């Protein structure tokens, strides 16, 4: 039973207004995952706001403010099934103000769909590098974050092909622009670029979502549905330590505070005594739901709702991590990590940045530089040491560093729990570094 419920989670990412929600809303409707009566209501709501083309986005944009503004503001989850295989779509916001939500959505994803717009100048805008005062474009940010978080199954949806008049030349141009960017940031994806499908799509009109479009007969690759079917089945980590990453908690009338999250390793059963970190309080598992069905046990790869009884219930929030009481998720004050630094200004001892791990984020200070593994030759003559110890790191350098967190946050050694062993550093609205956790220190 449990194996049939293991989900492959797919995050949809990309710059604001590149059509992510429209694309995936239309896809979900076309595969039969949306009730036609519900779709009719979305259509009525969109027409009421004078924006009939937004109806597809309403499948995923659940909040009224999102509908009125026409943009996703928080993570949305939607189950769907293709050929008896279960998936969950994580719709992430594309606006730079909500990047922290996108990192949370990507943190547990098994695969991602990167939506880029074929509209003239729109892809280019999404790849703007920004500077210390101006945030980067979100195609740049999301691509960087997803690739360094270790997501290997990637689909690139070249969206809005209707706006580009279904031009093969514009499709090829967009593809080359993105490949050049991946080379520039030394993305791990560049090593498998020939395996990544670039699919020309019109999310609005439905071209190449399910069936091949006769408007782009020049394209011979898979449709979006066919590409999703080829995504690898996630590794089964049910035999490892329980780690359940919290997405949300909400009050359910007559029931209590219900938690929602994804099990990234291990198993959880009714009546298990668990601990909620970083609060470190315990509780008993009283109820587990797989969607609306009550179940007795859930395992790695499942998204579940659950009800706890005990003090630990008060610690349920986005960013919390649940383990069995005897296997507490670690939240120590110092993290040793192997960091790829991407900031434009040197990273100096004492610098403060925002550290993202799992679905949580806190402030962190660069306490020490243990070793610089790869130096940037452009700065070879720039002093970087005092008394033989490095005090700063330059752009594109790799170094083992110790980060002191200002508030408790759960991280794990990357070698043990990969999805909690990768961290992102951001400052002034920009990604300045990505790292793997080597050790967790007192």
N, C-alpha and C positions, 0 to 999 in steps of 0.2 A: 504493500500500500504506500509506504513512504517513498519508494523509488519513483512511483508515478507522480508524486507531488513535488519532486525536486524541480525547481525553477531555474531557467537560464535568464538572468537579469540583463536587460539591454538599456543603456542610457542613451538618450537622444540629446545631442549637444550642438552648439553653434551660436553665432552672433545673433543679437536681437533683430527681429524682423526678417530673418532668413527662412521663416516658414516652418519651423520645427513642429509646432503643435498642429498646424493645418495638415502638414504632410502625414503625421502619424495618426491624427484623427480620421482622415480620409482612409488611410490604410486599415485601421481597425474596423471601420464601417464596411469596407469592401470584403474583408475576410469573415464578416458575420459576427464580430465581437461586440457590436452595438445594436441594441433593439431599435428597429425602425421607428417605433413610437417615441422613443427618447430622442432619436435623431430629428424627428419632426418638431419636437419642442425646441431643440437647439436652433433649428432653422427659423422658428418663430421668434425666438429671443434675438437672434442676429438681425433679422429684418426689423425688429422693434427698435434696434439701435442704429438702423440705417446702414448696416454693414453685413449684407447677406453672405459675403465671402468668408466671414469669420465662423460660420457654422461648424466647420470641421474642427477648428481649434477648441470649440466649446466641449468637445468630447473629453478633453484633458484639462482645460482651464475651468476648474470647478467653482472658484470663488467669484462673487459678483464683481469685485474690483478688477479681477483679471479680465472678465468679459467686457467690462466697460472701457478698460484701457487697451484691450487687445494685445496683452502681453502676459506671459507666464511670470509669476512672482515667487513661487515656491515649488518644491518638488511635488510631482503628481505620479501616482502609481496606477497601472492598469494591467490586469491579467489578460492573456489571450492564449489561444491554442492553435497550433498548426500540425496537422497529421498526428494527433494524439501526443504531441510534445508540448509541455507547458512553458510559457514565457511570462515575464513581467516587464513591462515597459516603464522606464523611469524618465519622465518628461522633466527636463531641467530648464530653469530660466536662462535666457540669453543676455539679459541686461547686466551690466557690470556691477550694479548695486546689489545684485543677488548672487554673486559668484560663490560666496560661502555656502549657499544652498546647493549649488552645482557640484562643489567639491564633495559635499556630504552625499549627494546622489551617486557620484562616480566612485566613491570609496569602496562600495561593495559590488559594483557592476562586474559582470563577466565579459561583457562586450559593449561596444558603442556604435551608434550611427552618428557620424559627423555630417550635419546638414550645412552646405555652403550654397550661396545664392549665385545663379548665373546672370542675375541682373547686372547691367553695366555698372561697374564701380563698387558693387556691394561686397563682393568677396575681398576686394582690395581694402575696403574700409574695415572689414573684420580682422584683417591682418596688420593693421596699423600698430607699430611697436610702442607708441607712446613715449613718455619720459618720466622723470621723477615727479612732475606735476600732473601729467595727463595719463589716465589709465590706458592700457593697451586695448586693442580690439578683442572681442571675445572669441572669435575664431582662433586667434593666436593663443589666448589664455586657455581655452578649453582643450585645444589640441595638445598643448604643452602638458597640461595637468593629466589628461587621460593617458597620454603615452608614457609619462614617467611614473604613473600609478601602476603600471604593469599590465594594462589592458591590451591584449594581443589580437582579439577578434574585432576587426574594424570594418565598417561599411561606410563609404563616402557617398552621400546622396547629393548630387549636383542638382539642386532644386530650382524652381522657377524657370524651367526651360521654356515655358510658354511665354514668359516675359522676354526671353532671348530668342523668340521666334524659332525655337527648336533647332538652333544653329549648331552644327557639328564643330565649327571653328571655335565658337565660344566655349563649348564643352571642353575641347582640347586645351584651350587657353586656361580655363579654370583648373583643369587637372594639372597642368604644368606649373601654374602658380603655386598650388598647394604642395606639389612635390619639391619645388625649389625651397619653399619655406621649411619643409620637414628636413631637408638637407642642411639648411642654415642653422636650425636649432639642434642638429644632431639627434633627431628623434629616433628611438628604437624602431619605430614603424618603417623607417627607410630601408631597413634590412629585409623587410618582407613586402616591399611596395608592390611587387608583381602579383602578390596574392590578395591584395586589397581591391575589392570591386569598387569602381567609380561608376555610379549608376545615374544617367541623366533622367530627371524626374520632374513632373509637374504635380506637386502635392494638391494644388487647387483643382486641376482637371483629372487627376488620377493616372496620368501616363506613367507606365513602367512600375506601377505599384504591384499589381497582381499579374497582369498580362502585358506582353510586349506591345509597345505603342507603334502604330503604323505611321505616326508623325516623325518617328526617329528610326527609320528603317536602317540607317547607317550604324546603329548600335547593335552589337551582337552578343552582349554579355547578359548576365542574369537580371531578372526583375528584383525588386526589393524582397518580395516573398521568397523567391528562390535563394537569395543571398542569406536571408535569415535562417532558412532551413539548413544551411551549411555551417552555421556557427557551431563551434565545438561544444560538446556536452561538458559542463564544469567538472573538475576533479572532485570526487567524493571524499570529503574530510570528516565524515561522521565518526571515525574512530579516534579523532583528536580531541583536545580539550574543548569544552563548550565555550563558545564566544558568540553572543547574540548582540548585534549592533542595533541600538535603538534609532528608529526614524522619527517616532512621534509618541505622544500619550494624550488621551482625550477622555473626558468624562462622558460615560454612557448612562443615561437616566435609568435608574432601577438596577444597575449593575455595579458601577463604580469606575475607577480609573483604569482604562484599558490601554495596555502598551501595544505598540506595533513596531516590528523590526525584522531583521534578516539574520538567520543563523549562518555564520560564515564558517563555523567548524563545530563538531561535536553533536550531541543530542540533548534534548530537554524533555522531561516527562512530568506527568501530573504528580504532585506531592514532592517533587524535588525541592530541596533546600538550596536556594540560590543566593548570590550576593550581587548587588548592583554597584558597580564602580563608575566614577571615583568616590561615590558617597560611602561605600564600604558597609552598608547596612543589609541585613539579610531578610528574606521572605520565603514563603512557600508558594509553589505554583498551584493555583486552584483550578484554572480553566485554560485550555488552549484551543484556538480556532484556526482552521485552515479555510480562509474566507469565512463563510457562515457556518461551516460544519465543525462541530466539536470533535476533537481527536485526543488520544491519550498520550501521544508521543510525536515529536517533530525532530527533524534531523538537518544536517548541513545542506544548504541550498534551498531552504524553505523560508518564505515570508509568512509570518504568523501574527495573529493578535493573541493577547494573553492577559490573564487576570492574576494578580498576586495578593497574598495576605501577609501582612507584616510591615515592619518599619521600612524595608527596602522599597516598598510601593511609593513612598514619598520622594524617592530619588529618580523616578522614571521621567526621562526627558530626552530630547534629541541629543545625541552625543554620548549617552551612558552606554556601558557595555556590561552584559550579564554573563556570569560564569557560575559554575557550581560552587557552593560555599567553601569547599576544600580546595578550589582551584581559582582563587581570586584573580581577576584581570588586573595586571600591575599598573599603578599610577604613581610612579616614583618621581622625585623632583628634577632629576637630571637624565638626559637622553644623549647617548653617544651615537652619532650618525655619520654616514659617509655622504657628504653633501656635494652636489653639483651646483655651483653658484652662478646665477644668471643675472644678477643686478648690474646696473651700469656704474654705480659708485662702489668703492671697496667696502667689503663687510669687515668692520673693525670690532675688536673685543668690546663688549658692553652694548653693542647695537641691539635694539629691540625690534622684533618682527612678530607677525601673527603666524603661529604654527597650527596647521590643520592635520588632524589624524583621525581616521574613521569618519564619523559624522560630527566631530567636535572640533573646536578651535580655542586656543588660548594665546596669551602673550608669552614670548620666550626671549631670553637674552643669550647672546653668544658669550659663553663663559671662557672657553679656551679652544685653541686649535691644536689638536693632538699631532697631526701630520698633514702636510700638503702632498697629495699623491700625484697630481698633474698640475704643472704651472703653465700660465699663459706667457708665451715668449715675449709678448709686447711689453710686459712689465718686469722683465728679467733684471733690469737695472734699478728698479724701484725698491727702496728699503722696505722690508716687511717684517723684520725681526728686532727684538730687544733681548739682550742677553741670550741669544741663540734660540729664542722662542718666537714662533710666528704670532703676529698681532693683527694681521688682516689677510683677507682673501680677495682676489680679483676676479673679474668676469671670466666665465668658462673654466675656472679652476675647480679641481676636485680635492676635497680635504675631509679628513675625519675630524669632527668637531664635537664639543660638549655644549649642549643647550640646556639652560636652566629655565624650567617653565614657571610662570607666575601663578598659575592655578593648576590643580590636579587635572590630568588628562590621561586616558588609557592609551598606551602604545605597547607593542610587542616586538621582540626580535624578528626581523624580516625572515630569518631562516626558519622560524617556528610558526608564526601566523602571518603570512604574507600581506593580507589586506589590512592588518593593523601595524605592519612594519614599514610602511611607506608614508612619508610625511611631506607636506608642501609648506614652504615659507612664502608669505606675502607681506608687502609693505606698500602703503599709499596706493592700494588698489591694483597692485601688480604682483605677479609671481616673481620672486627673486631667487628661489632655490627649490630644489627637490632632493630628497634624501632617503636612504634606507637605514633603518634602525639597526645598529650593530650591537648595542648593549643598553640596559636600563640601570641607572645608578642611584644610590642613596645620596 
